[in-house]
Amino acid sequence: MDLQPLDFEKPILELERRLQELKAHSREHDVDLGSEVEAIEAKLRDTRRQVYGNLSAWQRVQIARHVQRPFALDYVERCFTGWTELHGDRHFADDKAMPSGLAMLDSQRCVVITHQKGRDTKENVMRNFGCAHPEGYRKALRLMRLAQKFSMPVISLIDTPGAFPGIGSEERHISEAIAVNLREMMNLRIPIIAAVIGEGGSGGALGIGVADRVLILENAYYSVISPEACSAILWRDRRHAPEAAEALKLTAQDLLKLNVVDEIVDEPEGGAHRDYETSATNLGMALRRNLEGIITTPVDELLKKRYKKFRKLGNFAESKTGSASS
């Protein structure tokens, strides 16, 4: 798979091309270019370290949206076994933006809820660009209730710009569907783990994100609004999206400091799209470790901790300014 570099990655791409050309020239003409190759490799390592070690919030958003980034079903294929997709909300339709079903995480049977994007136009149309309709959230709730009936944990893989805001979606009450999920997930008497693997956009993400443990990949983001939409509202211009991204504190690193998420899952250098296997291995290990940590917790204690976890979000302290000294 040919990688499609982002703008800030172009210096790295240029060095990689020069390195390949040098190695090819050395092989074809039987010329010793070892010192030149070593110099380029050293410069490449330094450039990668400098670029990926100082990513801005906006650059992480770009990585989270990379079209070659592994999507939910890529992780399902690599982290789980025995995947069986279940369809339909039993009210209206099956939402292909939210493929969900049963799977095994090692020896543990789970219900897996996902958002799924597409890589080309045809697949994106089928998956609605990862933006679910009300029937997607109602399907998710149906399967979560099934999980509760058979005492199976729920694992959510979140990757959506947001719930679909179209006319049909509004007619079928998208806000109500998400609100019901928030209420019901808070009371589900089973362990729940949510992992933000790409974009975590607004209520569309939170609709399957009420969990005992919330994980996030290193270059994913989780936000009440997209940087572009925030920029359009505050500055009347989408060009201020990079500034909005910084202000929103939407990166994994910011969210961990704010206690919105519980753990950051490492990605390969340059992003998950550069190494699917390592990304899936890291996510799988994190899911197993966190599931082991909560699966033996008594249900009533689990529910109390889940409630407290979300009630404390957004707490702030207001300090009074001191009066001027006389």
matplotlib code that plots the C-alpha trace (Angstrom):
import matplotlib.pyplot as plt

x = [0.0, 1.5, 1.3, -0.3, 1.7, 0.2, 1.7, 3.9, 5.2, 6.7, 10.2, 10.2, 8.9, 11.7, 14.4, 12.9, 12.9, 16.6, 17.5, 15.8, 17.5, 20.9, 20.5, 19.2, 22.1, 24.6, 23.1, 22.8, 26.3, 28.1, 29.3, 30.0, 27.7, 27.6, 28.6, 26.1, 23.4, 24.2, 24.1, 20.7, 19.4, 20.6, 19.0, 15.8, 15.7, 16.2, 13.6, 11.0, 11.8, 11.4, 8.2, 6.3, 7.6, 6.1, 2.8, 0.2, -3.4, -4.4, -1.7, -3.1, -6.6, -5.2, -3.6, -6.8, -8.7, -6.0, -7.8, -5.3, -5.7, -7.0, -10.8, -12.9, -13.3, -9.5, -9.1, -12.0, -10.2, -6.8, -7.9, -10.9, -11.8, -15.2, -16.7, -20.4, -22.1, -25.7, -28.0, -31.0, -32.6, -35.9, -37.7, -36.5, -33.4, -29.8, -27.2, -24.1, -22.2, -22.3, -21.4, -21.8, -21.9, -20.4, -16.7, -14.2, -11.4, -9.2, -11.6, -14.1, -17.2, -18.0, -20.5, -18.5, -20.1, -18.3, -18.3, -17.0, -15.8, -15.0, -11.8, -13.2, -16.4, -18.5, -17.7, -18.0, -21.5, -22.4, -21.0, -22.3, -18.8, -19.0, -22.0, -24.7, -28.4, -30.8, -31.2, -27.5, -27.7, -30.9, -29.1, -26.2, -28.6, -30.4, -27.1, -26.0, -29.2, -28.4, -25.0, -26.6, -29.0, -26.1, -23.6, -21.2, -19.0, -19.4, -16.5, -17.1, -14.7, -15.4, -14.5, -17.0, -17.1, -20.5, -24.1, -25.7, -27.7, -29.8, -33.6, -34.4, -32.1, -33.9, -37.3, -36.4, -35.2, -31.4, -31.2, -33.6, -31.8, -28.4, -30.0, -31.6, -28.2, -26.5, -29.2, -29.2, -25.5, -25.1, -27.3, -26.1, -25.1, -22.1, -18.5, -18.2, -15.0, -14.9, -11.9, -11.6, -9.6, -9.8, -12.4, -14.5, -17.0, -19.7, -22.8, -22.2, -19.2, -20.7, -23.7, -21.6, -19.0, -20.5, -18.1, -16.2, -12.9, -12.4, -9.3, -7.9, -5.3, -2.3, -3.3, -7.1, -9.2, -12.4, -14.3, -17.7, -17.3, -15.0, -12.2, -13.7, -17.2, -15.8, -13.8, -16.8, -18.8, -16.2, -14.3, -16.9, -14.1, -13.1, -9.5, -8.9, -9.4, -5.8, -6.4, -9.7, -8.1, -5.6, -8.4, -10.7, -8.1, -9.2, -5.9, -5.4, -2.7, -5.0, -7.9, -5.8, -4.8, -8.5, -9.5, -11.9, -10.1, -8.4, -5.5, -3.6, -2.8, 0.5, 0.7, 3.7, 5.8, 4.0, 0.5, -1.5, -1.8, 2.0, 1.7, -1.7, -0.3, 1.5, -1.5, -3.9, -1.5, -1.3, -5.0, -5.7, -3.3, -5.0, -8.5, -7.5, -5.7, -8.6, -11.2, -9.3, -9.3, -13.1, -14.7, -14.4, -15.7, -19.1, -21.9, -23.2, -19.7, -19.1, -22.3, -21.3, -17.9, -19.3, -21.8, -19.1, -16.7, -19.1, -20.6, -17.2, -16.5, -16.5, -16.0, -14.2, -13.1, -13.8, -11.4, -12.2, -10.0, -8.4, -9.4, -6.9, -4.7, -5.2]
y = [0.0, 3.3, 5.8, 9.1, 11.7, 14.6, 18.1, 18.1, 14.7, 15.8, 16.4, 12.8, 11.5, 13.3, 11.8, 8.4, 8.8, 10.0, 7.0, 4.5, 6.1, 5.9, 2.3, 1.5, 3.3, 1.4, -2.0, -1.2, 0.2, -1.8, 1.4, 1.7, 4.5, 3.3, 6.6, 8.6, 6.1, 6.3, 10.1, 10.1, 7.4, 9.5, 12.6, 10.7, 9.5, 13.0, 14.4, 11.8, 12.4, 16.2, 16.0, 13.2, 14.3, 17.8, 17.3, 20.0, 19.3, 20.0, 17.6, 14.9, 15.5, 15.1, 11.8, 10.6, 11.3, 9.6, 7.6, 4.8, 4.6, 1.2, 1.3, -0.6, -3.8, -3.8, -4.0, -6.5, -8.8, -8.6, -8.3, -10.6, -14.1, -15.6, -12.3, -12.7, -9.5, -9.0, -6.7, -4.4, -2.4, -4.3, -0.9, 0.5, -0.8, -1.9, 0.9, 0.0, 2.8, 0.8, -2.9, -4.7, -8.2, -11.0, -11.8, -13.5, -11.6, -14.5, -16.8, -14.0, -13.7, -10.0, -7.8, -5.4, -2.1, -0.1, 2.9, 2.1, 4.4, 3.7, 4.0, 4.9, 6.7, 3.5, 2.2, 5.7, 6.0, 2.5, 3.4, 7.0, 8.2, 6.7, 8.9, 6.7, 7.2, 6.6, 3.0, 2.5, 3.6, 1.6, -1.5, -0.8, -0.6, -3.8, -5.7, -4.1, -5.4, -8.8, -8.6, -7.9, -10.8, -13.2, -11.5, -10.5, -7.4, -4.7, -3.2, -0.1, 1.1, 4.7, 6.4, 9.0, 12.6, 12.7, 11.3, 12.0, 15.3, 14.7, 15.2, 11.5, 11.1, 14.0, 12.6, 9.3, 11.2, 11.0, 13.1, 10.8, 7.7, 9.0, 10.3, 6.9, 5.2, 7.5, 6.7, 3.0, 2.5, 4.2, 1.5, -1.6, -4.2, -5.5, -4.2, -1.7, -0.6, 2.2, 2.9, 6.0, 4.7, 7.7, 10.5, 10.9, 13.5, 14.9, 12.9, 10.5, 9.2, 9.5, 7.5, 4.4, 5.9, 5.7, 3.1, 1.9, 2.4, 4.9, 4.3, 6.5, 5.9, 8.2, 10.2, 10.0, 12.9, 13.2, 16.5, 18.1, 19.7, 19.5, 22.1, 23.3, 23.8, 25.5, 27.8, 28.6, 29.6, 31.6, 33.2, 32.9, 31.2, 27.6, 28.6, 29.0, 25.2, 24.8, 27.4, 25.8, 22.4, 23.8, 25.5, 22.5, 20.3, 17.4, 15.4, 12.1, 13.8, 16.7, 14.4, 12.2, 15.3, 16.3, 12.8, 12.4, 9.2, 6.6, 5.4, 6.3, 3.4, 3.8, 4.0, 3.2, 6.2, 8.3, 6.9, 3.7, 3.7, 2.9, -0.4, -2.1, -5.1, -3.2, -0.9, -3.8, -5.6, -2.5, -2.0, -5.7, -5.7, -2.6, -4.1, -7.3, -5.6, -3.2, -5.9, -8.1, -5.1, -4.6, -7.9, -9.2, -6.0, -6.5, -5.0, -2.5, -1.1, -1.0, 1.1, 3.5, 4.0, 4.5, 7.1, 9.0, 8.9, 10.8, 13.1, 14.6, 15.5, 19.3, 20.2, 23.4, 25.7, 29.4, 31.7, 35.1, 38.0, 39.7, 43.2, 46.0, 46.8, 50.3]
z = [0.0, -1.1, 1.8, 1.1, 3.1, 4.9, 4.2, 7.3, 6.4, 3.1, 4.4, 5.7, 2.3, 0.4, 2.6, 2.2, -1.6, -1.5, 0.6, -1.7, -4.7, -3.1, -2.2, -5.7, -7.3, -5.1, -6.1, -9.8, -10.2, -7.5, -5.8, -2.1, -0.9, 2.8, 4.3, 2.3, 3.2, 6.9, 6.7, 5.1, 7.6, 10.5, 9.1, 8.5, 12.1, 13.4, 11.1, 12.1, 15.8, 15.3, 13.3, 15.2, 18.6, 18.2, 16.6, 16.9, 17.7, 14.1, 12.8, 15.1, 13.7, 10.2, 11.2, 12.9, 9.6, 7.3, 4.7, 5.1, 8.9, 10.1, 10.6, 13.1, 11.0, 10.5, 14.3, 14.6, 12.2, 14.1, 17.7, 17.8, 16.6, 15.7, 14.5, 13.7, 12.5, 13.7, 11.7, 12.2, 15.0, 14.8, 14.1, 10.8, 9.1, 9.4, 9.6, 7.7, 9.3, 12.6, 11.9, 15.3, 16.5, 18.6, 18.8, 21.0, 22.8, 23.6, 25.5, 26.4, 24.4, 23.8, 22.0, 19.8, 18.6, 15.9, 13.6, 10.2, 7.4, 3.8, 1.8, -1.6, -2.8, -3.2, 0.3, 1.9, 0.4, 1.8, 5.2, 5.1, 5.9, 9.3, 10.3, 11.8, 11.6, 14.6, 13.6, 14.1, 17.8, 18.3, 16.8, 19.2, 22.2, 21.1, 21.1, 24.4, 26.0, 24.5, 26.1, 29.4, 29.1, 28.5, 30.8, 28.1, 28.2, 25.6, 23.6, 21.5, 18.8, 18.1, 14.8, 13.5, 12.6, 14.3, 13.9, 10.6, 10.7, 7.6, 7.3, 7.5, 10.5, 12.3, 11.3, 13.0, 16.1, 16.1, 19.3, 21.2, 20.0, 21.3, 24.6, 25.2, 24.7, 27.2, 29.8, 29.2, 29.0, 32.3, 33.8, 31.9, 34.4, 32.5, 31.9, 29.1, 27.4, 24.7, 22.5, 20.3, 17.3, 15.0, 15.1, 18.2, 17.1, 19.4, 20.5, 17.6, 19.5, 23.0, 21.9, 22.3, 24.5, 28.1, 29.5, 32.6, 30.8, 27.9, 25.8, 23.0, 20.4, 20.5, 17.4, 17.7, 18.9, 21.0, 20.9, 21.3, 17.9, 14.9, 14.6, 11.3, 12.7, 15.8, 13.6, 11.5, 14.6, 16.4, 13.5, 10.8, 8.8, 8.6, 8.0, 11.8, 12.3, 13.6, 16.3, 17.2, 17.5, 20.0, 22.0, 22.1, 24.0, 21.8, 21.6, 23.6, 25.7, 26.7, 27.3, 29.7, 31.7, 31.9, 33.0, 30.0, 29.0, 31.1, 28.9, 25.7, 23.4, 21.6, 17.9, 15.6, 14.8, 12.2, 12.9, 13.0, 9.1, 8.9, 10.7, 11.1, 12.9, 15.6, 16.1, 16.5, 18.8, 21.1, 21.1, 21.7, 24.7, 26.1, 25.7, 27.4, 30.3, 31.0, 30.7, 33.2, 35.5, 35.6, 34.7, 38.3, 39.9, 41.6, 39.4, 41.9, 42.5, 38.7, 38.2, 41.0, 39.6, 36.1, 37.4, 39.3, 36.3, 34.1, 36.7, 37.5, 33.9, 33.4, 37.1, 37.5, 40.3, 40.2, 41.9, 43.2, 42.2, 45.1, 45.9, 45.1, 48.1, 49.5]

ax = plt.figure().add_subplot(projection="3d")
ax.plot(x, y, z, "-o")
ax.set_aspect("equal")
plt.show()
